[in-house]
Amino acid sequence: MATVINMPRLSDTMEEGVVAKWLVKKGDKINEGDILAEIETDKATMEFESFYEGVLLHIGIQEGETAPVDQLLAIIGDEGEDISGLLNGSTAPKSEAPKEEKTEEPVAASGENASIPEGVEIITMPRLSDTMEEGTVATWLKRVGDTIEEGDILAEIETDKATMEFESFYNGTLLHIGIEEGQTAPVDVLLAIIGPAGTDVSGIKDGVSAPVPVAKDTAPSKEAKTETKEVVTTTSTGGRILASPLAKKIAADKGIDLSQVKGTGENGRIVKKDVETFTPAKAASTPATQKETTSTPVVQAFVPAGEVSFEEVKNSQMRKAIAKSLSASKFSAPHYYLTIEVNMQNAMASRKNINDLPDTKVSFNDMVVKACAMALRKHPQVNTQWTDATTNYAKHINVGVAVAVPDGLVVPVLPFTDQMSLTQIGAKVKDLAGRARNKKLTPQEMSGSTFTVSNLGMFGIQEFTSIINQPNSAILSVGAIVEKPVVKDGQIVVGNTMKVTLACDHRTVDGATGAQFLQTLKQYLENPVTMLA
């Protein structure tokens, strides 16, 4: 069935876009994740990727042409499919009926208001990534009545990818907040109203804010109350504490009272480092003493007591996205696993020699990433993507590196990894991992992988399996380097080995192919000098 793709809204202020360049042409086979075009917005020129598979049947906006958001951009469907009905109903550039119907729905009754007072600006939940369907207001950095200047950060909004700062593009006073902290709402629902101080916006907000959703659970009022308590932090005198979401999470995990922490961020805002370096003024020892005193006298038969209870913690947008993508991968791709043990003696010696050089730092994980990139070049079947109609062989090698972050897992990507040196890989991975943990990665830096490496060796895990990061055909799980007895030249000696497990999609990678890939990988890791050529 044909799918209509409209001009996307790639920024909150975007009203129209220019197709700077089409990267595909009519009749081309399109796979999910393929870049269709470069679209120029009011902020930047961004790559626009397809979320559908099929044949490009129609291009509605030519290169260099400007079109409003939601106008027909392209149609993807089955080869030879009749799309005349879609063309007759959707492609007329000057037909505003479909656009008006779509915009009236999220902005509720904005058209029903008699008029919007002069200078008043309605701000809706922005679409901060192309896959974003809803967002959660993590923190409001401004309050109703505050003076707002263009460029001021209004709020931190959690998407399915990251928590991002959302800035104002208008000057005025914050007259109304439509989505409270902790609440989740779809894109285009009323977020805030900015205008001249004292302006009556009751008619506007009553008409526009109706769609703001409260979580539709069995006890919404209880959940909403709990979320607000966790997100909005106040001092003992009732004053509001400014803290980043990550700082709040770390404080909650460590049991730190944020009212005792001094913020070093903008306007005294508490950031991650403030919580991590915080030392309580004085630890209370009396309760521990009392506990020791009361727990020692008499040994009695243990009688379980208490009540069965659960704490409901709202799933973050990132956690929802992880659950959705990994479930789809596990239940659709037939996984199988191959494990080998690698002698890391030479790798350890080579790494020491490399790191003895000035301004050079290489990890074992960097060596694994480099070895994978080189092995993929020799075994292109592993560097593939499955579709129902074709198997796509990627001519480029982009290795994704799984990075654990407080809210889940992200996979930053190293473009053209096979062309990078060990030191370049080390520097790039360090930069990407650091920004991933601070939620500073862009969506482009987390997409486009053709193979993935997941390493839990630093946590002492010796062997494990991973779920394939779709649309990749394989993922490598890397365990810890273990000192153990090994046989060398007929003698038992002390050696250092590491187990790696390759998870493969059996639709694209047969067992023999996966085994041959691992043998090549083993040769590179056991003879690191071959990776320096």
N, C-alpha and C positions, 0 to 999 in steps of 0.2 A: 504494500500500500504506500502510495506517495506521501512524503512528508514535506510540508511547507516550512521554510526557514525564513524568518523575518529579520530585518535590520535590528541587531541587538542593542540594548542600552548598556554600554560599557562603562559609563560613569553616571553619577547621580544627576549631573547637570546636562548630560548629553540629550539633545533633542533631535539631532540629525547626524548622519555620518556620511563620509565620502569613501567610496571603494577606491583605495589607492592602487590596488593591484589584485587581480585574480591569479591564484596559483594553480588552479585547475580549469579545465574547459569543458564545455557541454559534451556529454558522451563519456567522460572519464569515469572510471570505477572509483568510488569513494569508500574509505574505511573509517570506522569510528576513531577519532583522534587526528585524522588528516587535516592539515591547514588548508582551508578553503580560500581565504583572501586576507589581505591586509586592509584594515579599516581605520581611517583617520577620524578621531573624535575631537572634541574640543580640548582634550588634554594631551593626547599622544596618538601615535599610529600603532595599532595593536594587531597581533595575529588572531584570526577567528577560526576556531577549529570546528570540525563536524562532530556531532554526537550521534550520528546515524550512519548506516551503511546502505549502499546501493549505487545507482548510477546518477550522475548529475544530468537531470532532464531539462532544466531550464535555468537561465540566469536572468533575474529581474532587474538588476541594477548594473549598468556597465561601468568599466573602469573610468574614473574621473567624475562620475555622476554623484550628486548629492541626493539623499533621500531621508525622510523622517524616520524615527524609530518605529518599528513594527510594520514598515512597508515590506512587501515581498522582496526577499533577497535572492532566494534560489528554491528549487524543488528537487528533492532526491527521492528516487523510487526504483522500481524494477525496470530493467531495460525494455523499451517498447511500450511501456505503460501509457495509457491514455490520460493526459492531464488537462484536457481542454476545459473540463468543468472548473478546475482550480484556476486556470488562467483567466477564464471569463469572469470569475467571481472575485479574483484577488489582485490581478496585476496592474489594473489601471492606475497609473501613478497619481492621478488627481482624485481618485475615489477615496473619500474620507470616512465612508460609513463604517468599514471594519475597524479603522483606527479609533473612531469615536466610541464604538461599543467597548473596545478593549480598555481604553483609558478611563471611561466612566466607572467601570466596575471597581478597581482598586481605590480610586479617589472618591468613592461613594457618591455623595450628592453635591460635589463641588459645583456642578453645573446648575444645581437647584437653588443655590444661594442667590439672593438678589444681585449681589456683587461682592467682590473682594476689595476691601478698603485699599486706597492707594498706599503703596509702600509696603504692604503686607506680603510676605513670601511664605508659601506652603512647602515644607520639606518632607519628603516621603522616605520610607526605608530604602536606601540605595541598593542597587545590584553591584556588589563589590567584586564579584567574579562571574564569569559567564554561566557557571553551573549553580550559582546561588539562587535558591528559591525562597528562603526565609533567613532572617537574622535575629540574633539575640542582643539586646542592649546590655553589655557587660557593665559599663560604668557611664554615668552622666558626669561630665566635667564642668557643666554649666547648670545653673538653676533658673527657674522662672523669675524674671525680673532683672537678670544679669544683662549688662550691655555686651553685645556681640559685635566683633569686628571681622571683616573678611580675613580668612586664614586661621581664625581661632578654632581650636579643637573642641567640638561640641560633645562628643561621646566616643567611647570605644565599643565597636560592634563586632560581635563574634559571628563569623561565617562558617561554612563547612571546611574552610582551609586554614584560617588563622583569625586572630583577633586584630582588627585594624582600627586605626584612628580615623575618625570622620570629621572633616573640617567644614566650616561654614564658608559659603561663597557669597554671603550677604552681610550687610551692616544693619544694626538695629537693636531691639530688645527682645529677649526670649520671652514670648507671650504665652506659650503653651507647650507642654510636653505630652505627646500622644502615646508613647510607649515607655512604661516605667522600667527601671533597672531590673534585670532578670527575666523580663518578658520576651517572648518570641513572637515575631509577626512576619507575614509574607512581604516580599518586595512590593513597594509602591503603597503600602499602608501609611497613613499619616504618622510621621515621626515627631515633628515640631512645627511651630509657627513663629516666625520672626517678623517684627515690624516696629513702627514707632511706639514709644512708651505710651501706655494708657489706652491703646487702641482696643476697642471691644471686639473680640474674636469669638464670642460665644456662638454666634450663628454659624461661623465657619467650622469651628471644632465640632459642634453638634452634628453638622452635616457630613464632615469628613472622617471623624474618628470612629464611627460606628464599627468598621470592620476590624478594629484592633482586637486580636484574639487573646483570650485567656486560655491557658492550656486546658484542653478538653478532656480532663481526667475525671474520675469519679468524685474526687474532692478537690475542685479547683481552688476554692478559697483557702484551704489549708496549705496547699502547695505554694500558692502565690505568696502567702504570708511567710512561709519558710524561706523562699527564695529571696524575698526582700530583706529578711533579717540577715541572710548570709552576705548579700552584696552591698547593702548600704551600711556603712560603718560609722558609728558616732562616738564621740568622747563622752565622758561622764557628765559633762555639762550640756550635752545635746548637740554640740558642734559636729559638723560633718568632717570625716577624715578622707583625704584624697589618697587613693592607693591604686596601683595597677592591679588587674585581675590576677596576674601571676604572683604578685606580692601577697595578695589576700589568700590565695590558695596555699602558698608556702607557710604563711602565718597560721592558717587553720590547721595544717598538717603538724606543725610544731607546737601548737597551743600557745602562740604568742599573741598578746593583747596589743593590737595596732595603735591604741591610744598612747602606749608607752614608747613607740618607735618614732624617731625623728626622721622625717623625709628629706632627702637631698635632691629630689627631682624638681621640676618646674612648679612654682607656687607651693613649695613644701610637700610635693607629692611623694608618697612612699613607693619606692621601686624595689626590685628584686634584691639588690645588694644591701639595702637598708635592713631587710628582714634577715638575710643570711648572716650579716655581721652583728646583729642585735644581741646584746648580753643583758639579761634581766638584772635589775639593781641588786636584788638580794633573794636568794632561793629560800623558800620556807622549809625548814627542817622539822618543825613540830609535828606535822601530820605523819611523816615517815616514822618518827620516834613513837608516836602513839600507835601506829599500825604494828610496829615491831612488838610493843609492850602488850597489846591486846591479842596478838596472834600466837603467843608462845605458851600460855599457862597449861591448858588441858587438851589432850588429844581426844577428839570425839569422832564418832562415825560420821562419814560425809553424807550429807543429805542435800541433793541438788535443790536449789531454790532460785526463783526468779521468774521472769515472764518472757515469753517469746515475742520478739519485736524486730522490726526492720527500719532502717533509715533510708528514705527515698532520696536519691541524688539525681538531679535532672541530667539527662544525657546531653553532652555538648554537641555542637554542630559537627566538630571534628570526629567525635566518637560515632555519631550517626553515619557519617560518610565512610568511616573505616569499616563499620559493621556491614554496610550495604555492599561495598566493593569487594570485601573479602568473602562474604557469603556468596556473592555472584560468582567469584572465581572458584571457590571450593566446590560449589554444587554444579557448575557447568563444565569445568575443565577436569578431565580424568587424570588426577595426579598419580605419579609413582616416584619412588625415591631411590637414589644410588649413593652409596657412601664409600669413601676411600680414606686411607690414612697416609698422611704425607710426612716424610722425614724433613724436619725443619732445621737441621743442624747447620747446613750451608746458608740458609736464609737468615738465621740468627747472626752468623759471622758477617755476612754481607751487610746486613742492616747496621751492625756496630761500626763497620768501616765507613759506610755512607754517612752515618750520623756524627762521625768524628770530624767530618769536613766542616768548615765554618759556615754558619747560616744555613744549615741543612738539617731537616728533620723528616724522617720517613718512618711510618708505622708498619706493622705486619699487615694491617688491613689495606694499606696503600699498595703493598706488594701483591696482595690477593686481587685487588681491583685491576691492577696492571696485567697480571697473569690472565685474568678472565677476559679482558679486552683482546689480548693477543690470541687466546685460544678461540674466541668467537670468530676471529678473522679466518682461522683454519677450519672452523666447523660452522659454516653459515646456517645450517639447518637449525641450530640452537637459537640463532638470532632472527627468529621468525614470528609472525603473528597469524592467528587463525581467524578466518571468516567462513561462513557457510559455503561460500562459492569458491574462495581461493585461499592459498597459503601465501602470505606476503613476506618476501625476503628483504629485510632491512639492509641496505647497502652501507649504512652508517652504523656506528657502534656507540650507543649512549648508555653507560652503566649508571643505574640508580643505586644509591647507598642508603639503606634504611637507618633512620635516626630516631631514637626515642625522645619524645618531648613530654612535658608534664601531662598533657591531655590525651596522648596517644602515640601515634607513629606517623612520620612523614618520610617521603623518599625524594630528597633532592637529587638532581641528575647532573652528570658530568658529560657535556656534549663532546662527541668525537674522542672518547676516552683513549682509543688505541693510538692516537696521535700525540698523547701527552706523556711526558717523562714521569718518573717516580716522584721527583720533587714537586713537579707541577700538580700531580694528583694529590700529594700530601697537602699542599697549600690550599688547593681548591676545596678538598673535603673539609679541612679545618674551618675555612670561611663559611661554607654552606651549612655545616653542622652547627656552628655558633649562631648563625642567623636563624636557623630552624628552631633552636631552643628559645630564641627571643621573639619568635613569630614574625620575623622580618623577611621571609622568603616571598617572592612573587609567584603567582600561579605558573608562569612560564618556567621557573626554575624547578618546579616539581612535576613537570610533564615531559613526555617524549622519550622515556626510557625504553630500551630494547632488551635489557637484562638487568637483574637486581642482585645485590649482595647484602646479606643480613648477617651481622657478626655479634654473637653473644659471648665470645671468648673472654672478653674483659670482665665478665661477670662470673667466670669460672665454669660456664656451661661447656661440657666436653663434646656433646653431640645433640642435635635437634633437627627438626624439619620445619620448613616455612611454607606458607601459602603463596602461590604464584601471584605476582603483581601484574594483573591484566593490563594491557593486552600482550604482555611478555609470554614467552613459551617456557621460561625456566627461571629459577631463583636459587642462589647458592647460599647454604647455611654454614657459617664458619664457627668452629668450636675453639676451645682454649688449647694452647700449646702445653703439652703434659710431658714431664720428665719421667721416663720409664725404661725398663730393660728392653733392649732391642738386639737382634742378631746381626752382626756385621763381620763379614769374612769368616763365618763359622764360629765366631766368638760372641758371647753375651756381654754387651757393654751398655753403659748408660747413654740413652739417646733422648731426643726431644721430638715428639710427633704431634700432629694436629689432624683432627678428623673434619672433613668437609662433606656435606650432603647436598646433592643436586636434586631439586624437585622439578620434574618435567611434565609438560602437558603432552599426554600420549597421542593427541590428535596431530601434533606437529613433530614431536621428537620421539623416535623409537629408542628402545633400550640400548641397542648397540651404538647408536649415535651419541646418546648421553654418556655411555661408558668411554667412548673414544675421546669425547670432550674432556672428561675427568683425567684421562691418561695424559693428555696434552697439558692440562693445567698442572698436574703433578710434576711433569718434566720441567716446566718453567719455575715452579716454586722450589724444587730441589736443586735447580741450577740457575740461581738468580742472575748470573752473569749474562745469560741468554736474553734477559729482558732489558739489558742496558745497550744492546746493539742498535 
